Amino acid sequence: MALTKISHDDNDKAVFGTSEDLQIFHNGSNSYIDDTGTGDLFIRGSNDLYITNPDGTETKARFATDGAVYLYHNNVKKFETYASGTITTGHSVIHGNISMADSHIVKLGSNDDLQIYHNGSNTFLTNTTGYLFLQSDALALRSAGQENYIACTANGSVDLYHNNVKKAETTADGLTINGVTVS
């Protein structure tokens, strides 16, 4: 009679290695593959490697031989690697900084219409289609040392500065330049 399975009770371990470095077991609630010894744990296959639900109907991850890595959410691919980088599908939340080397460009829009980059000396915000809107209830253009150039306030004035001293502002009556109102 051929052996069809090896049965173990909960918390019984299948152990491998002289020092029982590799252990496979179920504790009654969860299943474990523990590599407790020296060296690394390798999972090897001659073709693609899949991580799925028990009946194989939902893919959680796929590791393509000589190719991409795919990660899934509810059986829908959300992240993949390819030779030049990665592709993320859906909304991404990043906690921390995004770092890019000089002259690498953040491109937005289906035709890369909005671009943001730093070339090592200067920073560029380029829009090649339509208007560029900066929307805020208050807006300030200032130096890195907090010296004001322009200050804009919703339902209020637009102020122009020279050497951090206000020289002109809009008012309900018109324009005030160096304390003189022009209407």
Disulfide bonds with the S-S distance in Angstrom:
none
